[in-house]
Amino acid sequence: MSVPLDGGTPTTLATQQGGLAFPMPCGSDTCWWAGSDPPASETANPDGAPPAPVPGAIERLTANGTVTSFQAAAMWSLAFDGTSFFETELCDACDGYLIRIPVDGSPPVSMGSGSFVAVDDSCAYWSTLEGIFSASKAWQRR
């Protein structure tokens, strides 16, 4: 949903999508993550482990109503810098994964381990169990 800052009637932006999260502005567009809700049998594993990651996508809605999807996995966090999405993906036995997803259609790039991410004009910042790190947004894990 969207509501003007000065008040007014809410506008529905998307319906019939499961697992909606991380709504954010993407320039003049609106973006969010949409993923499959895990089946009820996967929400509580007997061994206490979290359910397996579910498939999802980053959705980008333009002012004219066009929606573009970018393939993604189950996320912990999502940020956008105008040219790329930066997401951290879930992992059962690790800190998670930091991925850069260019909006120009270039392949996603692994930036290493990461639990949460934020970006500014020149750097990506992310956390792991070992601390908080930063690097150029163009950096990639080798």
N, CA, C and O atoms as CSV, one atom per row, in Angstrom:
chain,resi,resn,atom,element,x,y,z
A,1,MET,N,N,0.845,-1.181,0.000
A,1,MET,CA,C,0.000,0.000,0.000
A,1,MET,C,C,0.885,1.237,0.000
A,1,MET,O,O,2.024,1.203,0.466
A,2,SER,N,N,0.355,2.309,-0.519
A,2,SER,CA,C,1.039,3.592,-0.529
A,2,SER,C,C,0.061,4.659,-0.055
A,2,SER,O,O,-1.115,4.642,-0.418
A,3,VAL,N,N,0.561,5.595,0.765
A,3,VAL,CA,C,-0.249,6.709,1.243
A,3,VAL,C,C,0.586,7.975,1.082
A,3,VAL,O,O,1.742,7.992,1.504
A,4,PRO,N,N,0.039,9.040,0.482
A,4,PRO,CA,C,0.794,10.297,0.365
A,4,PRO,C,C,1.234,10.797,1.741
A,4,PRO,O,O,0.527,10.606,2.730
A,5,LEU,N,N,2.409,11.440,1.800
A,5,LEU,CA,C,2.932,11.943,3.073
A,5,LEU,C,C,1.982,12.925,3.741
A,5,LEU,O,O,1.925,12.988,4.969
A,6,ASP,N,N,1.239,13.688,2.958
A,6,ASP,CA,C,0.314,14.668,3.536
A,6,ASP,C,C,-1.073,14.088,3.786
A,6,ASP,O,O,-2.024,14.831,4.027
A,7,GLY,N,N,-1.191,12.758,3.728
A,7,GLY,CA,C,-2.460,12.097,4.002
A,7,GLY,C,C,-3.220,11.799,2.723
A,7,GLY,O,O,-2.796,12.167,1.628
A,8,GLY,N,N,-4.326,11.139,2.878
A,8,GLY,CA,C,-5.151,10.797,1.732
A,8,GLY,C,C,-5.504,9.328,1.721
A,8,GLY,O,O,-5.301,8.606,2.697
A,9,THR,N,N,-6.028,8.915,0.611
A,9,THR,CA,C,-6.489,7.540,0.455
A,9,THR,C,C,-5.335,6.613,0.102
A,9,THR,O,O,-4.543,6.927,-0.786
A,10,PRO,N,N,-5.228,5.470,0.783
A,10,PRO,CA,C,-4.187,4.497,0.431
A,10,PRO,C,C,-4.404,3.941,-0.985
A,10,PRO,O,O,-5.539,3.789,-1.436
A,11,THR,N,N,-3.312,3.646,-1.665
A,11,THR,CA,C,-3.341,3.052,-2.998
A,11,THR,C,C,-2.727,1.660,-2.910
A,11,THR,O,O,-1.653,1.483,-2.334
A,12,THR,N,N,-3.408,0.682,-3.478
A,12,THR,CA,C,-2.875,-0.680,-3.507
A,12,THR,C,C,-1.839,-0.786,-4.617
A,12,THR,O,O,-2.120,-0.444,-5.766
A,13,LEU,N,N,-0.638,-1.260,-4.278
A,13,LEU,CA,C,0.435,-1.404,-5.257
A,13,LEU,C,C,0.558,-2.833,-5.769
A,13,LEU,O,O,0.921,-3.039,-6.927
A,14,ALA,N,N,0.268,-3.811,-4.941
A,14,ALA,CA,C,0.398,-5.212,-5.342
A,14,ALA,C,C,-0.569,-6.065,-4.545
A,14,ALA,O,O,-0.839,-5.791,-3.375
A,15,THR,N,N,-1.084,-7.095,-5.183
A,15,THR,CA,C,-1.962,-8.047,-4.509
A,15,THR,C,C,-1.570,-9.461,-4.907
A,15,THR,O,O,-0.833,-9.664,-5.873
A,16,GLN,N,N,-2.061,-10.421,-4.165
A,16,GLN,CA,C,-1.882,-11.840,-4.441
A,16,GLN,C,C,-0.410,-12.224,-4.603
A,16,GLN,O,O,-0.056,-12.990,-5.499
A,17,GLN,N,N,0.431,-11.691,-3.738
A,17,GLN,CA,C,1.839,-12.063,-3.676
A,17,GLN,C,C,2.117,-12.511,-2.254
A,17,GLN,O,O,1.647,-11.889,-1.301
A,18,GLY,N,N,2.871,-13.575,-2.105
A,18,GLY,CA,C,3.179,-14.079,-0.777
A,18,GLY,C,C,4.468,-13.505,-0.242
A,18,GLY,O,O,5.340,-13.102,-1.012
A,19,GLY,N,N,4.597,-13.465,1.070
A,19,GLY,CA,C,5.853,-13.098,1.704
A,19,GLY,C,C,6.390,-11.730,1.369
A,19,GLY,O,O,7.603,-11.582,1.217
A,20,LEU,N,N,5.554,-10.729,1.247
A,20,LEU,CA,C,6.019,-9.389,0.883
A,20,LEU,C,C,6.833,-8.766,2.007
A,20,LEU,O,O,6.455,-8.851,3.175
A,21,ALA,N,N,7.970,-8.131,1.647
A,21,ALA,CA,C,8.840,-7.510,2.644
A,21,ALA,C,C,9.701,-6.438,1.982
A,21,ALA,O,O,9.764,-6.353,0.755
A,22,PHE,N,N,10.349,-5.638,2.788
A,22,PHE,CA,C,11.334,-4.635,2.376
A,22,PHE,C,C,10.811,-3.622,1.353
A,22,PHE,O,O,11.495,-3.385,0.357
A,23,PRO,N,N,9.640,-3.015,1.546
A,23,PRO,CA,C,9.219,-1.985,0.588
A,23,PRO,C,C,10.173,-0.801,0.672
A,23,PRO,O,O,10.601,-0.421,1.762
A,24,MET,N,N,10.510,-0.210,-0.491
A,24,MET,CA,C,11.448,0.911,-0.511
A,24,MET,C,C,11.304,1.698,-1.802
A,24,MET,O,O,10.846,1.167,-2.814
A,25,PRO,N,N,11.696,2.969,-1.764
A,25,PRO,CA,C,11.761,3.713,-3.017
A,25,PRO,C,C,12.970,3.258,-3.835
A,25,PRO,O,O,14.031,2.968,-3.282
A,26,CYS,N,N,12.799,3.199,-5.143
A,26,CYS,CA,C,13.886,2.883,-6.080
A,26,CYS,C,C,13.890,4.008,-7.106
A,26,CYS,O,O,13.335,3.868,-8.196
A,27,GLY,N,N,14.523,5.128,-6.747
A,27,GLY,CA,C,14.396,6.315,-7.590
A,27,GLY,C,C,12.951,6.767,-7.525
A,27,GLY,O,O,12.418,6.979,-6.436
A,28,SER,N,N,12.307,6.917,-8.678
A,28,SER,CA,C,10.886,7.303,-8.695
A,28,SER,C,C,9.971,6.077,-8.694
A,28,SER,O,O,8.749,6.223,-8.738
A,29,ASP,N,N,10.545,4.870,-8.643
A,29,ASP,CA,C,9.776,3.627,-8.620
A,29,ASP,C,C,9.629,3.124,-7.189
A,29,ASP,O,O,10.192,3.693,-6.254
A,30,THR,N,N,8.867,2.055,-7.036
A,30,THR,CA,C,8.703,1.393,-5.747
A,30,THR,C,C,9.173,-0.048,-5.888
A,30,THR,O,O,8.829,-0.724,-6.857
A,31,CYS,N,N,9.958,-0.519,-4.926
A,31,CYS,CA,C,10.483,-1.884,-4.964
A,31,CYS,C,C,10.128,-2.618,-3.677
A,31,CYS,O,O,9.892,-2.004,-2.637
A,32,TRP,N,N,10.095,-3.950,-3.772
A,32,TRP,CA,C,9.881,-4.794,-2.615
A,32,TRP,C,C,10.333,-6.208,-2.956
A,32,TRP,O,O,10.572,-6.536,-4.119
A,33,TRP,N,N,10.446,-7.036,-1.926
A,33,TRP,CA,C,10.737,-8.451,-2.121
A,33,TRP,C,C,9.445,-9.219,-1.983
A,33,TRP,O,O,8.663,-8.966,-1.067
A,34,ALA,N,N,9.208,-10.169,-2.898
A,34,ALA,CA,C,8.043,-11.049,-2.838
A,34,ALA,C,C,8.543,-12.476,-2.907
A,34,ALA,O,O,9.287,-12.835,-3.820
A,35,GLY,N,N,8.142,-13.283,-1.955
A,35,GLY,CA,C,8.583,-14.673,-1.940
A,35,GLY,C,C,7.453,-15.599,-1.593
A,35,GLY,O,O,6.421,-15.188,-1.062
A,36,SER,N,N,7.663,-16.838,-1.900
A,36,SER,CA,C,6.677,-17.852,-1.557
A,36,SER,C,C,6.618,-17.995,-0.045
A,36,SER,O,O,7.650,-18.005,0.625
A,37,ASP,N,N,5.432,-18.104,0.478
A,37,ASP,CA,C,5.298,-18.437,1.894
A,37,ASP,C,C,5.638,-19.911,2.041
A,37,ASP,O,O,5.181,-20.721,1.235
A,38,PRO,N,N,6.433,-20.288,3.054
A,38,PRO,CA,C,6.733,-21.708,3.213
A,38,PRO,C,C,5.468,-22.477,3.555
A,38,PRO,O,O,4.593,-21.956,4.247
A,39,PRO,N,N,5.361,-23.720,3.073
A,39,PRO,CA,C,4.201,-24.536,3.449
A,39,PRO,C,C,4.124,-24.675,4.964
A,39,PRO,O,O,5.148,-24.617,5.645
A,40,ALA,N,N,2.928,-24.857,5.493
A,40,ALA,CA,C,2.733,-24.939,6.945
A,40,ALA,C,C,3.615,-26.013,7.568
A,40,ALA,O,O,4.076,-25.855,8.698
A,41,SER,N,N,3.852,-27.099,6.850
A,41,SER,CA,C,4.668,-28.180,7.408
A,41,SER,C,C,6.127,-27.771,7.551
A,41,SER,O,O,6.871,-28.416,8.290
A,42,GLU,N,N,6.557,-26.715,6.861
A,42,GLU,CA,C,7.951,-26.293,6.939
A,42,GLU,C,C,8.179,-25.182,7.965
A,42,GLU,O,O,9.327,-24.834,8.241
A,43,THR,N,N,7.126,-24.628,8.525
A,43,THR,CA,C,7.312,-23.508,9.431
A,43,THR,C,C,7.852,-23.924,10.786
A,43,THR,O,O,8.430,-23.100,11.496
A,44,ALA,N,N,7.677,-25.180,11.160
A,44,ALA,CA,C,8.199,-25.652,12.450
A,44,ALA,C,C,8.821,-27.025,12.250
A,44,ALA,O,O,8.110,-28.030,12.254
A,45,ASN,N,N,10.118,-27.083,12.079
A,45,ASN,CA,C,10.815,-28.351,11.923
A,45,ASN,C,C,10.994,-29.009,13.295
A,45,ASN,O,O,11.285,-28.323,14.275
A,46,PRO,N,N,10.823,-30.327,13.371
A,46,PRO,CA,C,10.953,-31.019,14.663
A,46,PRO,C,C,12.315,-30.821,15.319
A,46,PRO,O,O,12.406,-30.811,16.546
A,47,ASP,N,N,13.374,-30.663,14.527
A,47,ASP,CA,C,14.708,-30.518,15.106
A,47,ASP,C,C,15.030,-29.071,15.486
A,47,ASP,O,O,16.132,-28.775,15.946
A,48,GLY,N,N,14.058,-28.170,15.289
A,48,GLY,CA,C,14.255,-26.766,15.649
A,48,GLY,C,C,14.957,-25.945,14.590
A,48,GLY,O,O,15.129,-24.739,14.772
A,49,ALA,N,N,15.374,-26.556,13.480
A,49,ALA,CA,C,16.045,-25.817,12.406
A,49,ALA,C,C,15.032,-24.947,11.671
A,49,ALA,O,O,13.857,-25.301,11.581
A,50,PRO,N,N,15.487,-23.799,11.141
A,50,PRO,CA,C,14.570,-22.962,10.380
A,50,PRO,C,C,14.184,-23.650,9.077
A,50,PRO,O,O,14.902,-24.536,8.615
A,51,PRO,N,N,13.060,-23.256,8.474
A,51,PRO,CA,C,12.668,-23.861,7.201
A,51,PRO,C,C,13.677,-23.505,6.109
A,51,PRO,O,O,14.414,-22.528,6.234
A,52,ALA,N,N,13.706,-24.292,5.054
A,52,ALA,CA,C,14.603,-24.033,3.929
A,52,ALA,C,C,14.220,-22.703,3.265
A,52,ALA,O,O,13.050,-22.320,3.286
A,53,PRO,N,N,15.193,-21.999,2.676
A,53,PRO,CA,C,14.872,-20.757,1.968
A,53,PRO,C,C,13.833,-20.997,0.887
A,53,PRO,O,O,13.803,-22.049,0.250
A,54,VAL,N,N,12.989,-20.007,0.697
A,54,VAL,CA,C,11.932,-20.103,-0.307
A,54,VAL,C,C,12.306,-19.236,-1.505
A,54,VAL,O,O,13.011,-18.239,-1.352
A,55,PRO,N,N,11.835,-19.613,-2.705
A,55,PRO,CA,C,12.148,-18.792,-3.870
A,55,PRO,C,C,11.457,-17.444,-3.764
A,55,PRO,O,O,10.408,-17.314,-3.134
A,56,GLY,N,N,12.054,-16.456,-4.382
A,56,GLY,CA,C,11.467,-15.131,-4.357
A,56,GLY,C,C,12.008,-14.269,-5.467
A,56,GLY,O,O,12.791,-14.723,-6.301
A,57,ALA,N,N,11.582,-13.014,-5.471
A,57,ALA,CA,C,12.023,-12.064,-6.482
A,57,ALA,C,C,11.969,-10.660,-5.899
A,57,ALA,O,O,11.169,-10.377,-5.007
A,58,ILE,N,N,12.816,-9.793,-6.404
A,58,ILE,CA,C,12.721,-8.373,-6.123
A,58,ILE,C,C,11.812,-7.801,-7.193
A,58,ILE,O,O,12.070,-7.963,-8.385
A,59,GLU,N,N,10.763,-7.142,-6.778
A,59,GLU,CA,C,9.793,-6.551,-7.709
A,59,GLU,C,C,10.025,-5.043,-7.781
A,59,GLU,O,O,10.228,-4.389,-6.757
A,60,ARG,N,N,9.994,-4.493,-9.007
A,60,ARG,CA,C,10.166,-3.047,-9.206
A,60,ARG,C,C,8.980,-2.525,-10.003
A,60,ARG,O,O,8.787,-2.906,-11.158
A,61,LEU,N,N,8.182,-1.648,-9.383
A,61,LEU,CA,C,6.975,-1.087,-9.977
A,61,LEU,C,C,7.248,0.337,-10.435
A,61,LEU,O,O,7.590,1.193,-9.619
A,62,THR,N,N,7.100,0.606,-11.746
A,62,THR,CA,C,7.303,1.957,-12.277
A,62,THR,C,C,6.026,2.765,-12.116
A,62,THR,O,O,4.965,2.210,-11.829
A,63,ALA,N,N,6.130,4.076,-12.300
A,63,ALA,CA,C,4.973,4.967,-12.168
A,63,ALA,C,C,3.875,4.621,-13.172
A,63,ALA,O,O,2.699,4.867,-12.901
A,64,ASN,N,N,4.238,4.052,-14.335
A,64,ASN,CA,C,3.217,3.702,-15.334
A,64,ASN,C,C,2.611,2.316,-15.099
A,64,ASN,O,O,1.783,1.865,-15.890
A,65,GLY,N,N,3.015,1.634,-14.017
A,65,GLY,CA,C,2.417,0.363,-13.652
A,65,GLY,C,C,3.155,-0.870,-14.144
A,65,GLY,O,O,2.680,-1.987,-13.937
A,66,THR,N,N,4.304,-0.702,-14.789
A,66,THR,CA,C,5.091,-1.840,-15.255
A,66,THR,C,C,5.858,-2.447,-14.091
A,66,THR,O,O,6.484,-1.729,-13.311
A,67,VAL,N,N,5.809,-3.776,-13.975
A,67,VAL,CA,C,6.546,-4.474,-12.922
A,67,VAL,C,C,7.682,-5.276,-13.559
A,67,VAL,O,O,7.462,-6.043,-14.497
A,68,THR,N,N,8.892,-5.092,-13.041
A,68,THR,CA,C,10.061,-5.865,-13.454
A,68,THR,C,C,10.485,-6.725,-12.278
A,68,THR,O,O,10.519,-6.253,-11.142
A,69,SER,N,N,10.809,-7.988,-12.543
A,69,SER,CA,C,11.225,-8.907,-11.482
A,69,SER,C,C,12.690,-9.271,-11.635
A,69,SER,O,O,13.180,-9.474,-12.745
A,70,PHE,N,N,13.385,-9.351,-10.501
A,70,PHE,CA,C,14.774,-9.786,-10.439
A,70,PHE,C,C,14.811,-10.999,-9.530
A,70,PHE,O,O,14.386,-10.920,-8.377
A,71,GLN,N,N,15.312,-12.122,-10.030
A,71,GLN,CA,C,15.343,-13.358,-9.241
A,71,GLN,C,C,16.154,-13.169,-7.962
A,71,GLN,O,O,17.217,-12.549,-7.989
A,72,ALA,N,N,15.671,-13.690,-6.864
A,72,ALA,CA,C,16.338,-13.577,-5.567
A,72,ALA,C,C,15.958,-14.779,-4.715
A,72,ALA,O,O,15.034,-15.524,-5.042
A,73,ALA,N,N,16.674,-14.951,-3.637
A,73,ALA,CA,C,16.365,-16.034,-2.692
A,73,ALA,C,C,15.771,-15.411,-1.426
A,73,ALA,O,O,15.491,-14.213,-1.390
A,74,ALA,N,N,15.584,-16.218,-0.406
A,74,ALA,CA,C,15.049,-15.716,0.854
A,74,ALA,C,C,16.028,-14.702,1.440
A,74,ALA,O,O,17.217,-14.993,1.571
A,75,MET,N,N,15.545,-13.536,1.788
A,75,MET,CA,C,16.431,-12.448,2.203
A,75,MET,C,C,16.328,-12.117,3.667
A,75,MET,O,O,15.299,-12.318,4.313
A,76,TRP,N,N,17.456,-11.589,4.181
A,76,TRP,CA,C,17.476,-10.952,5.490
A,76,TRP,C,C,17.336,-9.458,5.328
A,76,TRP,O,O,16.648,-8.808,6.115
A,77,SER,N,N,17.990,-8.897,4.303
A,77,SER,CA,C,17.906,-7.448,4.108
A,77,SER,C,C,18.083,-7.108,2.643
A,77,SER,O,O,18.573,-7.915,1.853
A,78,LEU,N,N,17.668,-5.881,2.291
A,78,LEU,CA,C,17.704,-5.430,0.910
A,78,LEU,C,C,17.940,-3.932,0.896
A,78,LEU,O,O,17.336,-3.193,1.673
A,79,ALA,N,N,18.832,-3.482,-0.001
A,79,ALA,CA,C,19.096,-2.054,-0.191
A,79,ALA,C,C,19.223,-1.795,-1.689
A,79,ALA,O,O,19.494,-2.717,-2.459
A,80,PHE,N,N,19.029,-0.544,-2.102
A,80,PHE,CA,C,19.106,-0.166,-3.517
A,80,PHE,C,C,19.880,1.136,-3.623
A,80,PHE,O,O,19.662,2.058,-2.837
A,81,ASP,N,N,20.794,1.216,-4.603
A,81,ASP,CA,C,21.613,2.426,-4.757
A,81,ASP,C,C,21.354,3.182,-6.056
A,81,ASP,O,O,22.076,4.132,-6.358
A,82,GLY,N,N,20.349,2.790,-6.830
A,82,GLY,CA,C,20.049,3.443,-8.093
A,82,GLY,C,C,20.476,2.622,-9.292
A,82,GLY,O,O,19.905,2.770,-10.373
A,83,THR,N,N,21.476,1.753,-9.124
A,83,THR,CA,C,21.915,0.901,-10.233
A,83,THR,C,C,21.932,-0.583,-9.871
A,83,THR,O,O,21.908,-1.433,-10.760
A,84,SER,N,N,21.972,-0.898,-8.594
A,84,SER,CA,C,22.010,-2.302,-8.152
A,84,SER,C,C,21.241,-2.481,-6.854
A,84,SER,O,O,21.138,-1.571,-6.032
A,85,PHE,N,N,20.703,-3.686,-6.696
A,85,PHE,CA,C,20.172,-4.111,-5.415
A,85,PHE,C,C,21.293,-4.820,-4.679
A,85,PHE,O,O,22.115,-5.496,-5.297
A,86,PHE,N,N,21.331,-4.671,-3.375
A,86,PHE,CA,C,22.261,-5.388,-2.507
A,86,PHE,C,C,21.393,-6.158,-1.539
A,86,PHE,O,O,20.628,-5.567,-0.777
A,87,GLU,N,N,21.508,-7.486,-1.566
A,87,GLU,CA,C,20.680,-8.307,-0.697
A,87,GLU,C,C,21.556,-9.227,0.124
A,87,GLU,O,O,22.641,-9.623,-0.302
A,88,THR,N,N,21.075,-9.559,1.300
A,88,THR,CA,C,21.700,-10.622,2.064
A,88,THR,C,C,20.708,-11.777,2.101
A,88,THR,O,O,19.529,-11.599,2.408
A,89,GLU,N,N,21.214,-12.962,1.780
A,89,GLU,CA,C,20.382,-14.149,1.688
A,89,GLU,C,C,20.570,-15.025,2.913
A,89,GLU,O,O,21.657,-15.084,3.489
A,90,LEU,N,N,19.517,-15.695,3.299
A,90,LEU,CA,C,19.539,-16.578,4.459
A,90,LEU,C,C,20.478,-17.756,4.264
A,90,LEU,O,O,20.739,-18.189,3.142
A,91,CYS,N,N,20.974,-18.261,5.373
A,91,CYS,CA,C,21.817,-19.453,5.382
A,91,CYS,C,C,21.607,-20.140,6.725
A,91,CYS,O,O,21.655,-19.488,7.768
A,92,ASP,N,N,21.375,-21.452,6.708
A,92,ASP,CA,C,21.113,-22.175,7.953
A,92,ASP,C,C,22.316,-22.244,8.883
A,92,ASP,O,O,22.149,-22.171,10.101
A,93,ALA,N,N,23.522,-22.382,8.344
A,93,ALA,CA,C,24.686,-22.620,9.201
A,93,ALA,C,C,25.816,-21.623,8.944
A,93,ALA,O,O,26.990,-21.964,9.087
A,94,CYS,N,N,25.464,-20.392,8.564
A,94,CYS,CA,C,26.512,-19.399,8.295
A,94,CYS,C,C,25.952,-17.989,8.498
A,94,CYS,O,O,24.803,-17.821,8.905
A,95,ASP,N,N,26.778,-16.982,8.209
A,95,ASP,CA,C,26.359,-15.580,8.336
A,95,ASP,C,C,25.383,-15.147,7.254
A,95,ASP,O,O,24.796,-14.070,7.364
A,96,GLY,N,N,25.190,-15.940,6.223
A,96,GLY,CA,C,24.398,-15.544,5.073
A,96,GLY,C,C,25.319,-15.081,3.959
A,96,GLY,O,O,26.542,-15.142,4.086
A,97,TYR,N,N,24.731,-14.621,2.873
A,97,TYR,CA,C,25.498,-14.229,1.692
A,97,TYR,C,C,25.096,-12.835,1.240
A,97,TYR,O,O,23.911,-12.507,1.190
A,98,LEU,N,N,26.094,-12.013,0.911
A,98,LEU,CA,C,25.861,-10.676,0.372
A,98,LEU,C,C,25.984,-10.756,-1.145
A,98,LEU,O,O,27.014,-11.182,-1.668
A,99,ILE,N,N,24.934,-10.347,-1.848
A,99,ILE,CA,C,24.870,-10.428,-3.309
A,99,ILE,C,C,24.533,-9.046,-3.872
A,99,ILE,O,O,23.662,-8.354,-3.345
A,100,ARG,N,N,25.224,-8.648,-4.944
A,100,ARG,CA,C,24.875,-7.423,-5.693
A,100,ARG,C,C,24.140,-7.855,-6.955
A,100,ARG,O,O,24.644,-8.687,-7.709
A,101,ILE,N,N,22.952,-7.300,-7.195
A,101,ILE,CA,C,22.137,-7.638,-8.350
A,101,ILE,C,C,21.972,-6.383,-9.210
A,101,ILE,O,O,21.151,-5.527,-8.882
A,102,PRO,N,N,22.732,-6.251,-10.302
A,102,PRO,CA,C,22.618,-5.069,-11.163
A,102,PRO,C,C,21.256,-5.041,-11.862
A,102,PRO,O,O,20.754,-6.085,-12.281
A,103,VAL,N,N,20.658,-3.858,-11.988
A,103,VAL,CA,C,19.359,-3.757,-12.646
A,103,VAL,C,C,19.489,-3.753,-14.167
A,103,VAL,O,O,18.479,-3.826,-14.866
A,104,ASP,N,N,20.712,-3.669,-14.693
A,104,ASP,CA,C,20.897,-3.680,-16.148
A,104,ASP,C,C,20.860,-5.082,-16.739
A,104,ASP,O,O,21.065,-5.246,-17.941
A,105,GLY,N,N,20.601,-6.097,-15.917
A,105,GLY,CA,C,20.522,-7.457,-16.407
A,105,GLY,C,C,21.821,-8.235,-16.316
A,105,GLY,O,O,21.847,-9.424,-16.634
A,106,SER,N,N,22.907,-7.589,-15.887
A,106,SER,CA,C,24.168,-8.306,-15.681
A,106,SER,C,C,23.969,-9.365,-14.606
A,106,SER,O,O,23.077,-9.230,-13.768
A,107,PRO,N,N,24.788,-10.421,-14.616
A,107,PRO,CA,C,24.631,-11.478,-13.612
A,107,PRO,C,C,24.869,-10.963,-12.186
A,107,PRO,O,O,25.659,-10.041,-11.984
A,108,PRO,N,N,24.192,-11.553,-11.206
A,108,PRO,CA,C,24.451,-11.208,-9.804
A,108,PRO,C,C,25.907,-11.501,-9.438
A,108,PRO,O,O,26.542,-12.383,-10.016
A,109,VAL,N,N,26.424,-10.739,-8.462
A,109,VAL,CA,C,27.814,-10.852,-8.042
A,109,VAL,C,C,27.864,-11.147,-6.550
A,109,VAL,O,O,27.226,-10.450,-5.761
A,110,SER,N,N,28.615,-12.171,-6.154
A,110,SER,CA,C,28.800,-12.486,-4.745
A,110,SER,C,C,29.821,-11.524,-4.146
A,110,SER,O,O,30.894,-11.305,-4.708
A,111,MET,N,N,29.466,-10.955,-2.994
A,111,MET,CA,C,30.378,-10.068,-2.284
A,111,MET,C,C,30.863,-10.714,-0.985
A,111,MET,O,O,31.577,-10.071,-0.216
A,112,GLY,N,N,30.488,-11.981,-0.722
A,112,GLY,CA,C,30.951,-12.683,0.466
A,112,GLY,C,C,29.849,-12.918,1.474
A,112,GLY,O,O,28.664,-12.892,1.140
A,113,SER,N,N,30.259,-13.149,2.727
A,113,SER,CA,C,29.310,-13.379,3.808
A,113,SER,C,C,28.672,-12.074,4.235
A,113,SER,O,O,29.295,-11.016,4.146
A,114,GLY,N,N,27.433,-12.140,4.699
A,114,GLY,CA,C,26.779,-10.950,5.202
A,114,GLY,C,C,25.402,-11.249,5.734
A,114,GLY,O,O,24.677,-12.081,5.189
A,115,SER,N,N,25.039,-10.556,6.816
A,115,SER,CA,C,23.720,-10.738,7.418
A,115,SER,C,C,22.777,-9.588,7.117
A,115,SER,O,O,21.611,-9.817,6.794
A,116,PHE,N,N,23.257,-8.355,7.218
A,116,PHE,CA,C,22.443,-7.173,6.928
A,116,PHE,C,C,23.281,-6.231,6.091
A,116,PHE,O,O,24.506,-6.223,6.215
A,117,VAL,N,N,22.638,-5.422,5.228
A,117,VAL,CA,C,23.373,-4.554,4.312
A,117,VAL,C,C,22.745,-3.162,4.257
A,117,VAL,O,O,21.531,-3.002,4.383
A,118,ALA,N,N,23.604,-2.164,4.065
A,118,ALA,CA,C,23.193,-0.783,3.801
A,118,ALA,C,C,24.171,-0.230,2.763
A,118,ALA,O,O,25.296,-0.718,2.658
A,119,VAL,N,N,23.760,0.774,2.001
A,119,VAL,CA,C,24.633,1.369,0.988
A,119,VAL,C,C,24.552,2.888,1.055
A,119,VAL,O,O,23.554,3.455,1.500
A,120,ASP,N,N,25.632,3.539,0.601
A,120,ASP,CA,C,25.608,4.987,0.400
A,120,ASP,C,C,26.152,5.251,-0.995
A,120,ASP,O,O,26.156,4.346,-1.830
A,121,ASP,N,N,26.614,6.473,-1.270
A,121,ASP,CA,C,27.064,6.818,-2.613
A,121,ASP,C,C,28.249,5.992,-3.104
A,121,ASP,O,O,28.377,5.764,-4.307
A,122,SER,N,N,29.114,5.542,-2.208
A,122,SER,CA,C,30.324,4.865,-2.670
A,122,SER,C,C,30.566,3.476,-2.072
A,122,SER,O,O,31.346,2.709,-2.637
A,123,CYS,N,N,29.938,3.130,-0.968
A,123,CYS,CA,C,30.266,1.874,-0.287
A,123,CYS,C,C,29.034,1.046,0.052
A,123,CYS,O,O,27.918,1.555,0.160
A,124,ALA,N,N,29.280,-0.255,0.215
A,124,ALA,CA,C,28.309,-1.158,0.824
A,124,ALA,C,C,28.817,-1.465,2.224
A,124,ALA,O,O,30.021,-1.630,2.424
A,125,TYR,N,N,27.923,-1.542,3.181
A,125,TYR,CA,C,28.252,-1.840,4.569
A,125,TYR,C,C,27.451,-3.077,4.949
A,125,TYR,O,O,26.255,-3.147,4.666
A,126,TRP,N,N,28.092,-4.055,5.587
A,126,TRP,CA,C,27.372,-5.249,5.967
A,126,TRP,C,C,27.918,-5.805,7.273
A,126,TRP,O,O,29.036,-5.500,7.689
A,127,SER,N,N,27.097,-6.623,7.899
A,127,SER,CA,C,27.487,-7.218,9.176
A,127,SER,C,C,27.606,-8.726,9.024
A,127,SER,O,O,26.964,-9.346,8.177
A,128,THR,N,N,28.457,-9.294,9.881
A,128,THR,CA,C,28.578,-10.739,10.038
A,128,THR,C,C,28.719,-10.987,11.537
A,128,THR,O,O,28.681,-10.043,12.327
A,129,LEU,N,N,28.879,-12.225,11.927
A,129,LEU,CA,C,29.105,-12.522,13.339
A,129,LEU,C,C,30.443,-11.966,13.819
A,129,LEU,O,O,30.648,-11.810,15.022
A,130,GLU,N,N,31.359,-11.664,12.893
A,130,GLU,CA,C,32.695,-11.160,13.239
A,130,GLU,C,C,32.773,-9.640,13.312
A,130,GLU,O,O,33.756,-9.116,13.837
A,131,GLY,N,N,31.789,-8.917,12.813
A,131,GLY,CA,C,31.834,-7.458,12.876
A,131,GLY,C,C,31.083,-6.805,11.733
A,131,GLY,O,O,30.293,-7.440,11.035
A,132,ILE,N,N,31.353,-5.501,11.560
A,132,ILE,CA,C,30.739,-4.709,10.493
A,132,ILE,C,C,31.840,-4.315,9.515
A,132,ILE,O,O,32.919,-3.889,9.928
A,133,PHE,N,N,31.568,-4.458,8.218
A,133,PHE,CA,C,32.564,-4.255,7.185
A,133,PHE,C,C,32.051,-3.282,6.140
A,133,PHE,O,O,30.851,-3.022,6.055
A,134,SER,N,N,32.979,-2.739,5.336
A,134,SER,CA,C,32.599,-1.900,4.210
A,134,SER,C,C,33.560,-2.141,3.063
A,134,SER,O,O,34.705,-2.545,3.271
A,135,ALA,N,N,33.091,-1.893,1.864
A,135,ALA,CA,C,33.924,-1.996,0.666
A,135,ALA,C,C,33.255,-1.197,-0.438
A,135,ALA,O,O,32.074,-0.859,-0.345
A,136,SER,N,N,34.006,-0.901,-1.471
A,136,SER,CA,C,33.432,-0.287,-2.658
A,136,SER,C,C,32.262,-1.143,-3.136
A,136,SER,O,O,32.314,-2.370,-3.053
A,137,LYS,N,N,31.217,-0.504,-3.631
A,137,LYS,CA,C,30.071,-1.262,-4.118
A,137,LYS,C,C,30.429,-2.136,-5.317
A,137,LYS,O,O,29.695,-3.075,-5.628
A,138,ALA,N,N,31.531,-1.852,-5.991
A,138,ALA,CA,C,31.968,-2.644,-7.144
A,138,ALA,C,C,32.778,-3.870,-6.722
A,138,ALA,O,O,33.058,-4.732,-7.555
A,139,TRP,N,N,33.163,-3.966,-5.433
A,139,TRP,CA,C,33.992,-5.067,-4.961
A,139,TRP,C,C,33.263,-6.392,-5.140
A,139,TRP,O,O,32.041,-6.452,-5.008
A,140,GLN,N,N,33.997,-7.441,-5.436
A,140,GLN,CA,C,33.407,-8.771,-5.488
A,140,GLN,C,C,34.361,-9.781,-4.881
A,140,GLN,O,O,35.580,-9.606,-4.897
A,141,ARG,N,N,33.782,-10.830,-4.351
A,141,ARG,CA,C,34.575,-11.899,-3.729
A,141,ARG,C,C,35.278,-12.690,-4.826
A,141,ARG,O,O,34.674,-13.005,-5.851
A,142,ARG,N,N,36.520,-13.004,-4.617
A,142,ARG,CA,C,37.289,-13.775,-5.603
A,142,ARG,C,C,37.535,-15.167,-5.120
A,142,ARG,O,O,38.167,-15.960,-5.818
